[in-house]
Structures are given as C-alpha cells and as structure tokens.
Amino acid sequence: MAIYQIGGQSIHSDDPALSELLANIYSSRERPLCLCRTPGIEMYVAKVDDKYLIKRMPNSGSGHAPACDSYEPPPELSGLGQVIGSAIQENPDEGTTALKFDFALSKGASRSAPAPSGKETDSVKTDGNKLTLRGTLHYLWEEAGFNRWAPTMAGKRSWYVIRKYLLQAAEDKTAKGASLAGMLYMPESFNAEKKNEITQRRLAQMMRIATPEKGTRRLMLVVGEVKELAQSRYGHKIVLKHLPDCHFMMNDDIYKRLLKRFEVELGLWDALEGTHLMMIGTFSIGATGVASLEEVALMCVTENWIPFESTFEKMALDALTQQNRRFMKGMRYNLPSTRPLACAVASDTEPEPTAMYVVPPGASEDYAAAVDELIAESKLPSWKWVAGEAPMPALPALPEHGR
C-alpha cells in the first residue's frame, strides 16, 4: 500500500480522504510525494472521469522502490524506451498524455486497406516516433497494470475488470486532437437480461462514425477478446467474446495477411489451453450498422491476462506465478521480434529487482549477442534461460525474510 505526503500530511492510498486532498491541489502547482523512498519522489495529480488520481512523473518509475505500485523497470528493458517522449508525450501540468499513431482513423475512397498492424520489416529500422496498433494495445495494457503480477491478484481478473481498467487508462489520453476514450469501443460483459440495453449503448457509440465526412469514412478502435475467426458468406469475420450480436467483418485479403503475420499468436492460442487472444483493430461502420475491420493486431495473454510471446516465456511466467512471486512483464511496443527485451522483471528480489531473459531455441548469434549486451548495460542483476539447450534455471532467489 502506497503512502503519500500532501501538504505536510501523510496519507495512505486507500484513505477515503485522499480524493478530497487531491481535488484541493489539482489546480495548484503542489506535487504529492510518494514516500516509498527517502526523500519522497514527486508525483502529479490527474483527473480521470471526475476522479482524482496520483500518477508518477515521466521517466521516474525506476526511481521508486520495487515494492511500490509506481515502480517501473528501466525503459530500455522493454520497447517503452523507444516510444516514450516521442510517440508518448506526458504532460504532468495538464494531467494528460498525447499519443501519436502510425495508423489511420479515417479512410478515403482511394486508399487501399493496410496490412495487419505489427508488420515485420526486413530491417531493424522502425518509426519510434509513432505508436503502431500493437504498440497502442501494449501501452494501454501497461497503463492499466495488467503486465504486473502479485499473489494478491489471483482470481481477481475477469473481462469486467480488464475492460474497466483499460477504459480508465484511456481516459486521460489524447490522439489526433481527440479523446482516446471517445474513439475506443470495448464490449460490455454479456448479460442476457440486459441484452437490449447493452445493444443500444453499443449502437449509440458506434453509429457516430457511420456518416462520412467530406467523402471520408471515420474509424474507431476496438479492443476485445477473440472467440473465433470464422468464415462469413462473402469473406471472414472475427467474433469477440461477450458480443454475440455484432461481428467484425474482413475481406479475404486482410484475413490471409492476418493469418500470416500473426501465425505465432494464433498457434499459441490454439495450442495452450486457458490462454486468451486479444485483438485491437480499427473499423468502420456502414449505414447498415455492419462493422468492417481496416487494420488488426493480436496479442496472447495467459490465464491471468499477462502477455507472452512464446511457450518458453509462458513457462517462465507460470513458474513465477505458481511460486507466488511479484513481477512485471516486459512489453514489446514497436520493437520487431528480432530485437530482444526482458521477458520479465522480478520485483521481489533484493537489493534490486532482477531482469529475466529467455533466449528462444534457434536464436541467431546476433540475437544472443544482443541479449548479452542488454545484460551488460543494465544496472539490474540478470537471470537468463537459453531455452532448448538446458532446463529452465531456478528462479531469482528471494531475500531470506521473503521466503
């Protein structure tokens, strides 16, 4: 539980009086202090959906104590380091974050459909100045805290919880001059008794983009859990869980490219029981109310909704979970699969957290060398598993008092 200092007063994060204190200083220049370290670390106040929240200052996450909710591994251990400050621009004075997208939210009549987002290029060059569709999902996931795990979280994650906190994460974000929350649709948890009410709310949100503006079709973002990829009468569609009465249509071209680009994610979802397949996409709505996908990206998550990229990563994450460890999953954002990143950071080791790396079987010499370079340059101690050459090593040791 975090403790903050506001106006000389110490207050716990679960104290009912905290909201009033934050409201009182929201318009001032006063900064709350997080007391996880001595001296305290400056924070800022954001207003989200008429609620006041304390957030860490930009680039300050690694300065917090590992057990603190505001702790964040050094950005170079994930893809965040490439996009923070460019594609992601935080403004503590206004309590907002501006995002720059590399995908369109409108479509002219002459524009052809793009390839599914996250496309791997032949070189290591990537535009870190803008977020890909996959990078946007990774950012929302991390902002909502679903790349983190602690034993107290067991059994507390469901689609209702995932949706609630992803929408909350979008509330203080802007993109292309508009609210991200206003352009994001996520299915409500299905309830047969309230089916008509839920449908009406969905239609009210989606049909805002049904009318073209100056011949340009407007697009929205959708995030949901995939139930199935299915054939439709004239193409294919993605069916999302909790959304039985609205499917997202795809033409054959997008469908074929989706299968090729996200072959790994689809294979993992098919093979590993209990995992979830997340989709983020841009879509348009016709006058008939039919949703058509323009661009799509997929992400696999574990039973506990923690993202993973391979069977071996999942084995490491499952071992951490089963041994009641605290950790954070590294997110790839815009980085291609040829660039390594920390699989996870164990936040319960002392005196510092431990960065964990998984080298997949058959990795190139360049990839293995890049992992070793990350380890050498990082200030954190490391744990490495070269999968396929040896069994998974013992997890990073806990301090004596934590065993």
C-alpha positions as CSV (number, residue, x, y, z in Angstrom):
1,M,0.0,0.0,0.0
2,A,1.4,3.4,-1.0
3,I,1.8,6.3,1.4
4,Y,1.9,9.8,0.1
5,Q,2.8,13.2,1.6
6,I,0.4,16.0,0.6
7,G,0.8,19.5,2.2
8,G,2.9,18.1,5.1
9,Q,0.3,15.3,5.8
10,S,1.0,11.6,5.3
11,I,-1.9,9.6,3.9
12,H,-2.4,6.0,2.7
13,S,-3.6,5.3,-0.8
14,D,-6.8,3.6,0.5
15,D,-7.7,6.5,2.8
16,P,-11.2,7.9,1.8
17,A,-9.9,11.4,2.5
18,L,-7.3,11.1,-0.3
19,S,-9.7,12.1,-3.1
20,E,-10.6,15.4,-1.4
21,L,-6.9,16.2,-0.8
22,L,-6.1,15.6,-4.4
23,A,-9.0,17.7,-5.6
24,N,-7.8,20.6,-3.4
25,I,-4.3,20.6,-5.0
26,Y,-5.3,19.6,-8.6
27,S,-5.3,23.2,-9.9
28,S,-2.2,24.2,-7.9
29,R,1.5,23.5,-8.6
30,E,1.8,21.4,-5.5
31,R,3.2,17.9,-6.1
32,P,2.3,14.9,-3.9
33,L,5.3,12.9,-2.7
34,C,5.5,9.1,-2.8
35,L,7.2,8.0,0.5
36,C,8.4,4.7,-0.9
37,R,11.9,6.3,-0.8
38,T,13.6,8.9,1.4
39,P,13.4,11.7,0.4
40,G,9.9,11.3,-1.2
41,I,9.5,11.1,-5.0
42,E,7.4,13.8,-6.8
43,M,4.1,12.6,-8.3
44,Y,1.3,14.5,-10.1
45,V,-2.5,14.6,-10.0
46,A,-4.6,13.6,-13.0
47,K,-8.4,13.9,-13.3
48,V,-10.0,10.9,-14.9
49,D,-13.8,10.6,-15.2
50,D,-14.3,13.1,-12.4
51,K,-11.9,11.2,-10.2
52,Y,-8.5,12.4,-9.0
53,L,-5.6,10.0,-9.3
54,I,-1.9,10.2,-8.3
55,K,0.4,9.3,-11.2
56,R,4.2,9.1,-11.4
57,M,6.2,11.8,-13.1
58,P,7.5,11.0,-16.6
59,N,10.7,8.8,-16.6
60,S,10.6,8.4,-12.8
61,G,9.3,4.8,-12.5
62,S,12.7,3.2,-12.0
63,G,13.4,5.6,-9.1
64,H,10.6,4.1,-6.9
65,A,11.1,1.2,-4.5
66,P,10.5,-2.2,-6.3
67,A,7.5,-2.9,-4.0
68,C,5.9,0.4,-4.8
69,D,2.9,0.4,-7.2
70,S,4.6,3.2,-9.1
71,Y,7.8,1.3,-9.8
72,E,8.7,0.7,-13.4
73,P,11.7,-1.2,-14.8
74,P,14.2,0.9,-16.7
75,P,12.6,1.7,-20.1
76,E,15.5,0.2,-22.1
77,L,14.4,-3.3,-20.8
78,S,11.3,-3.2,-22.9
79,G,10.0,-1.4,-26.0
80,L,8.9,1.6,-23.9
81,G,12.3,3.2,-24.2
82,Q,11.8,3.6,-27.9
83,V,8.5,5.4,-27.8
84,I,8.4,7.4,-24.5
85,G,8.9,11.1,-25.1
86,S,8.1,10.8,-28.8
87,A,5.1,8.6,-29.6
88,I,4.0,9.0,-25.9
89,Q,4.2,12.6,-24.6
90,E,3.2,13.1,-21.0
91,N,2.1,16.5,-19.7
92,P,2.0,16.5,-15.9
93,D,0.9,20.1,-15.8
94,E,-2.3,19.3,-17.6
95,G,-2.6,15.7,-16.3
96,T,-2.8,14.3,-19.8
97,T,-0.8,12.2,-22.3
98,A,-0.7,12.7,-26.0
99,L,-0.2,9.7,-28.3
100,K,1.0,9.7,-31.9
101,F,-0.4,6.9,-34.0
102,D,1.1,5.4,-37.2
103,F,-2.3,4.1,-38.3
104,A,-5.2,6.0,-39.7
105,L,-8.5,6.8,-38.0
106,S,-10.2,7.8,-41.3
107,K,-10.2,6.3,-44.8
108,G,-10.7,8.0,-48.1
109,A,-12.3,6.2,-51.0
110,S,-9.0,5.7,-52.9
111,R,-7.0,4.3,-50.0
112,S,-6.4,0.5,-50.0
113,A,-6.6,-1.5,-46.8
114,P,-3.3,-1.7,-44.8
115,A,-1.6,-4.9,-43.8
116,P,-2.4,-6.1,-40.3
117,S,-0.5,-3.8,-37.9
118,G,2.7,-5.0,-36.4
119,K,4.2,-5.9,-39.8
120,E,7.8,-7.1,-39.5
121,T,10.1,-5.3,-41.9
122,D,13.3,-6.6,-43.5
123,S,15.5,-4.3,-41.5
124,V,15.7,-3.3,-37.8
125,K,14.5,0.2,-38.6
126,T,11.2,1.3,-37.1
127,D,9.5,4.6,-36.5
128,G,9.6,5.1,-32.8
129,N,8.0,8.5,-33.2
130,K,4.6,6.9,-33.6
131,L,2.7,4.0,-32.0
132,T,1.8,1.0,-34.0
133,L,-1.6,-0.6,-33.4
134,R,0.1,-3.4,-31.4
135,G,2.1,-0.7,-29.5
136,T,-1.1,1.1,-28.6
137,L,-2.5,-2.1,-27.1
138,H,0.7,-2.7,-25.2
139,Y,0.7,0.8,-23.8
140,L,-2.9,0.6,-22.6
141,W,-2.2,-2.9,-21.1
142,E,0.8,-1.5,-19.2
143,E,-1.1,1.7,-18.1
144,A,-3.9,-0.5,-16.8
145,G,-1.3,-2.6,-14.8
146,F,-2.1,-5.9,-16.5
147,N,1.6,-6.6,-17.2
148,R,2.1,-6.7,-13.4
149,W,1.5,-9.6,-11.1
150,A,1.4,-10.1,-7.3
151,P,-0.1,-13.1,-5.4
152,T,-2.9,-10.8,-4.1
153,M,-4.2,-10.5,-7.7
154,A,-5.0,-14.2,-8.0
155,G,-8.7,-14.8,-9.0
156,K,-9.4,-11.1,-9.3
157,R,-9.1,-10.6,-13.1
158,S,-12.1,-11.1,-15.4
159,W,-13.2,-9.4,-18.6
160,Y,-15.2,-6.9,-16.5
161,V,-12.1,-5.9,-14.6
162,I,-9.9,-5.9,-17.8
163,R,-12.4,-3.6,-19.6
164,K,-12.9,-1.3,-16.6
165,Y,-9.2,-0.5,-16.2
166,L,-8.4,-0.4,-19.9
167,L,-11.1,2.2,-20.4
168,Q,-9.8,4.1,-17.3
169,A,-6.3,4.0,-18.8
170,A,-7.6,5.7,-21.9
171,E,-9.5,8.5,-20.1
172,D,-6.6,11.0,-19.8
173,K,-5.1,10.1,-23.2
174,T,-5.5,12.1,-26.4
175,A,-4.7,11.2,-30.0
176,K,-5.1,13.2,-33.2
177,G,-6.6,16.0,-31.1
178,A,-9.4,13.9,-29.6
179,S,-10.0,11.8,-26.5
180,L,-8.7,8.3,-26.9
181,A,-11.6,7.0,-24.7
182,G,-14.1,8.6,-27.1
183,M,-12.7,6.6,-30.1
184,L,-12.4,3.3,-28.2
185,Y,-15.0,0.6,-28.1
186,M,-14.8,-2.4,-25.8
187,P,-17.7,-4.9,-25.4
188,E,-19.5,-4.9,-22.1
189,S,-19.8,-8.2,-20.2
190,F,-22.6,-10.1,-21.7
191,N,-25.8,-10.2,-19.6
192,A,-28.9,-11.9,-21.2
193,E,-31.3,-9.9,-19.1
194,K,-29.7,-6.6,-20.2
195,K,-29.0,-7.5,-23.8
196,N,-31.2,-4.8,-25.3
197,E,-29.7,-2.1,-23.1
198,I,-26.2,-3.2,-23.9
199,T,-27.0,-3.3,-27.7
200,Q,-28.5,0.2,-27.6
201,R,-25.4,1.6,-25.9
202,R,-23.1,-0.1,-28.4
203,L,-25.1,1.3,-31.3
204,A,-25.1,4.8,-29.8
205,Q,-21.3,4.7,-29.6
206,M,-20.6,3.0,-33.0
207,M,-23.1,4.8,-35.2
208,R,-21.4,8.2,-34.5
209,I,-18.9,7.2,-37.2
210,A,-21.5,5.8,-39.7
211,T,-21.9,9.1,-41.6
212,P,-18.9,10.0,-43.8
213,E,-17.3,13.5,-43.5
214,K,-16.5,15.1,-46.9
215,G,-16.3,11.7,-48.5
216,T,-14.0,10.2,-45.8
217,R,-15.0,7.3,-43.7
218,R,-14.3,7.7,-40.0
219,L,-12.8,4.8,-38.0
220,M,-12.9,3.7,-34.4
221,L,-10.7,1.5,-32.3
222,V,-11.9,-1.8,-30.9
223,V,-10.3,-3.9,-28.2
224,G,-11.7,-7.3,-27.2
225,E,-11.1,-11.0,-26.6
226,V,-11.3,-13.2,-29.7
227,K,-13.8,-16.0,-29.5
228,E,-13.2,-17.3,-33.1
229,L,-12.1,-16.4,-36.6
230,A,-14.9,-17.6,-38.8
231,Q,-16.0,-17.7,-42.4
232,S,-18.8,-15.4,-43.4
233,R,-21.0,-15.6,-46.5
234,Y,-18.7,-13.4,-48.6
235,G,-15.4,-13.3,-46.6
236,H,-14.4,-13.8,-43.0
237,K,-15.1,-12.3,-39.6
238,I,-13.8,-12.0,-36.1
239,V,-16.2,-12.9,-33.3
240,L,-15.5,-11.4,-29.9
241,K,-16.5,-12.8,-26.6
242,H,-19.4,-11.0,-24.9
243,L,-20.6,-9.7,-28.2
244,P,-22.9,-12.3,-29.9
245,D,-24.8,-9.8,-32.0
246,C,-22.0,-7.8,-33.7
247,H,-19.2,-9.4,-35.7
248,F,-16.2,-7.6,-37.3
249,M,-16.1,-8.4,-41.0
250,M,-12.8,-8.9,-43.0
251,N,-12.3,-9.3,-46.7
252,D,-10.2,-12.3,-47.9
253,D,-7.0,-10.2,-48.4
254,I,-6.9,-8.9,-44.8
255,Y,-7.8,-12.4,-43.5
256,K,-4.9,-14.0,-45.4
257,R,-2.4,-11.4,-44.2
258,L,-3.7,-11.7,-40.6
259,L,-3.0,-15.5,-40.7
260,K,0.5,-14.9,-42.0
261,R,1.5,-12.0,-39.8
262,F,0.1,-13.4,-36.5
263,E,0.8,-17.1,-37.2
264,V,2.7,-17.3,-33.9
265,E,-0.1,-15.8,-31.8
266,L,-2.8,-17.8,-33.4
267,G,-0.7,-21.0,-32.9
268,L,-0.1,-20.3,-29.2
269,W,-3.8,-19.6,-28.7
270,D,-4.8,-22.8,-30.4
271,A,-2.3,-25.0,-28.5
272,L,-2.3,-23.6,-25.0
273,E,-5.5,-24.2,-23.1
274,G,-6.8,-21.4,-21.0
275,T,-5.0,-18.6,-22.8
276,H,-6.8,-15.5,-24.2
277,L,-6.3,-13.9,-27.6
278,M,-6.7,-10.2,-27.5
279,M,-7.5,-8.1,-30.6
280,I,-7.1,-4.4,-31.3
281,G,-8.3,-3.1,-34.6
282,T,-9.6,-0.1,-36.5
283,F,-13.0,-0.4,-38.0
284,S,-15.7,1.5,-39.9
285,I,-19.5,1.3,-39.7
286,G,-21.7,1.2,-42.8
287,A,-25.1,2.8,-42.9
288,T,-26.5,-0.7,-42.3
289,G,-24.6,-0.9,-38.9
290,V,-22.1,-3.6,-40.1
291,A,-18.6,-3.2,-38.7
292,S,-15.7,-3.8,-41.1
293,L,-12.1,-4.1,-40.0
294,E,-9.4,-2.0,-41.6
295,E,-6.4,-3.0,-39.6
296,V,-5.8,-5.6,-36.9
297,A,-3.2,-6.7,-34.4
298,L,-3.3,-9.7,-32.0
299,M,-1.7,-10.4,-28.6
300,C,-1.7,-13.6,-26.5
301,V,-2.2,-13.4,-22.7
302,T,-2.0,-16.1,-20.0
303,E,-4.9,-17.3,-17.9
304,N,-4.1,-14.3,-15.6
305,W,-4.1,-11.9,-18.6
306,I,-0.3,-11.4,-18.6
307,P,1.1,-11.0,-22.2
308,F,3.5,-13.6,-23.6
309,E,5.2,-14.3,-26.9
310,S,6.3,-17.9,-26.8
311,T,5.7,-21.2,-24.9
312,F,9.0,-20.7,-23.2
313,E,8.1,-17.2,-22.0
314,K,4.8,-18.6,-20.6
315,M,6.7,-21.3,-18.8
316,A,8.8,-18.7,-17.0
317,L,5.8,-16.5,-16.2
318,D,3.8,-19.5,-15.0
319,A,6.7,-20.5,-12.7
320,L,6.8,-17.1,-11.2
321,T,3.0,-17.1,-10.7
322,Q,3.0,-20.6,-9.2
323,Q,5.7,-19.6,-6.7
324,N,3.8,-16.6,-5.6
325,R,6.3,-14.1,-6.9
326,R,5.9,-10.4,-7.8
327,F,7.0,-9.4,-11.3
328,M,6.4,-7.2,-14.3
329,K,6.2,-8.4,-17.9
330,G,8.3,-6.5,-20.5
331,M,6.2,-5.2,-23.3
332,R,7.4,-5.0,-26.9
333,Y,5.6,-2.0,-28.2
334,N,7.1,-1.2,-31.7
335,L,10.1,-3.5,-31.4
336,P,10.3,-6.3,-34.0
337,S,10.7,-9.9,-32.9
338,T,14.4,-9.8,-33.9
339,R,15.2,-7.4,-31.1
340,P,15.4,-8.9,-27.6
341,L,13.8,-7.5,-24.4
342,A,13.4,-8.6,-20.8
343,C,10.8,-11.4,-20.5
344,A,10.0,-10.1,-17.0
345,V,11.5,-8.2,-14.1
346,A,11.2,-9.9,-10.7
347,S,10.4,-7.1,-8.3
348,D,10.7,-9.1,-5.1
349,T,14.5,-9.6,-5.1
350,E,16.9,-7.5,-3.2
351,P,18.7,-5.2,-3.2
352,E,17.5,-4.6,-6.7
353,P,14.8,-6.2,-9.0
354,T,16.1,-8.9,-11.4
355,A,15.8,-8.7,-15.1
356,M,14.8,-12.0,-16.7
357,Y,15.6,-13.0,-20.2
358,V,14.5,-16.0,-22.3
359,V,16.6,-16.8,-25.4
360,P,14.3,-18.9,-27.7
361,P,15.6,-22.1,-29.4
362,G,17.3,-21.5,-32.7
363,A,18.0,-17.8,-31.9
364,S,20.6,-16.3,-34.1
365,E,24.1,-15.4,-32.9
366,D,23.2,-11.7,-33.3
367,Y,20.1,-12.2,-31.1
368,A,22.1,-14.0,-28.4
369,A,24.8,-11.3,-28.5
370,A,22.1,-8.6,-28.2
371,V,20.7,-10.3,-25.1
372,D,24.2,-10.4,-23.5
373,E,24.7,-6.7,-24.4
374,L,21.4,-5.8,-22.7
375,I,22.6,-7.7,-19.6
376,A,26.0,-6.0,-19.6
377,E,24.5,-2.5,-20.0
378,S,21.7,-2.9,-17.4
379,K,22.1,-1.8,-13.8
380,L,19.9,-4.7,-12.7
381,P,21.1,-8.2,-11.9
382,S,20.0,-10.7,-14.5
383,W,18.6,-14.2,-15.0
384,K,18.9,-15.9,-18.3
385,W,17.4,-19.1,-19.8
386,V,18.7,-20.4,-23.1
387,A,15.7,-22.5,-24.0
388,G,16.3,-25.7,-25.8
389,E,19.9,-26.0,-24.5
390,A,19.2,-26.6,-20.8
391,P,16.2,-26.9,-18.4
392,M,14.8,-23.6,-17.0
393,P,17.1,-22.4,-14.2
394,A,15.9,-21.8,-10.7
395,L,14.1,-18.5,-10.4
396,P,15.9,-15.5,-8.9
397,A,16.4,-16.0,-5.2
398,L,14.1,-14.3,-2.7
399,P,15.6,-12.4,0.2
400,E,15.7,-14.5,3.4
401,H,12.8,-12.6,5.0
402,G,10.7,-13.1,1.9
403,R,10.9,-16.9,1.8
